[in-house]
Amino acid sequence: MPAAAVFSLIIKKENAHDDPIYSCEWAHTNISGEPKGHTTNFLITGGLDGLVKVWCLENNRLELFKTLSGHSMAVVSVAVSPDGHTIASTSLDSTLVIWDLTSGNKVHEIQNDATDIWKVAFSPDGQQIVSGSHSGRIIIFGIEKGNVDRVLDTRGKFSSSDGKYICSGAVDGTVCIFDVSQGKLIHTTEAHTQTVRSVAFSKNSQLFVTASNDGFVNVYNSASANLINKIKLKSWVLHACFSKDGSRISAATADGSVYVILLKDMKILKHFQEHSNMVWDVKFSPSNKKLLSVSKDKCINVYECPIPPK
């Protein structure tokens, strides 16, 4: 009988970029072209060097698969379509670029006037991309033509979408929730006392999580915007996200820590201290069993992150 999995650091890729790494994402993709072909785990990273890198993860080994060049300034956010074949990246050069993961080819390059584009997320059907901007507008782009479908006015830079709602966070600690079908603001909540660094929905869209410089990770009901639970950590929280199964939250902090938190009671299951500088992003794998983090220290870390027993 195999031994039970334990929390552990299984990969540390040093100097994965030449500069700090700001964003990361997983993709579980069949690149064979065959309907029942082998699916591969990929990691996508973007950083201050202006590059998007695609890494292949197999047998606990991480190898560079593609380097995507096209941005002239720092890449601040990367996202992957639900089918795993399309990458979106946003940069301080004010562009949003759509890439084909398998070939590495640029599909669309969308210039966003004179203002920079911040966090980016795909809609659940993969047909649209939502991005927050420095000006405070939420911009919804259509994938097929690379056009702007809709613009929503808010004060947020950091946005997330689940298809039904769009959530954005602002520098004054406010979080705004929009109804996608109506294109209108339905809730505004004073979630934090300092800058909101990230917002993310649970897979079932019932909850969203916020992270802030005030050290709090807050969980809210999406429909009502009521606070469900929260936890105070020791440093600025730069990113927080749900596991795909909805049982846990992970948080990345400015003191180099990565936390795994049980959603049910906000108990800390594991506190990783494997980075030497601030951790900018963290994501659970599609299988829920691994965790990925990237940092100002230019490292990519992959952790074993066992699913808690029910």
ABEGO torsion letter per residue (X at the ends): XBBBBBBBBABBBBGABABBBABBBBBBBBAAGBAABBBBBBBBBBBAAGBBBBBBBBGGBBBBABBBBGBABBBABBBBBAAGABBBBBBAAGBBBBBBAAAGBBABBBBBEABBBBBBBBBAAGABBBBBBAAGBBBBBBAAAGBBABBBBBABABBBBAGABBBBBBAAGBBBBBBAAAGBBABBBBABABBBABBBBBAAGABBBBBBAAGBBBBBBAAAGBBABBBBBABBBABBBBBAAGABBBBBBAAGBBBBBBAAAGBBABBBBABABBBABBBBBAAGABBBBBBAAGBBBBBBBBBBBX
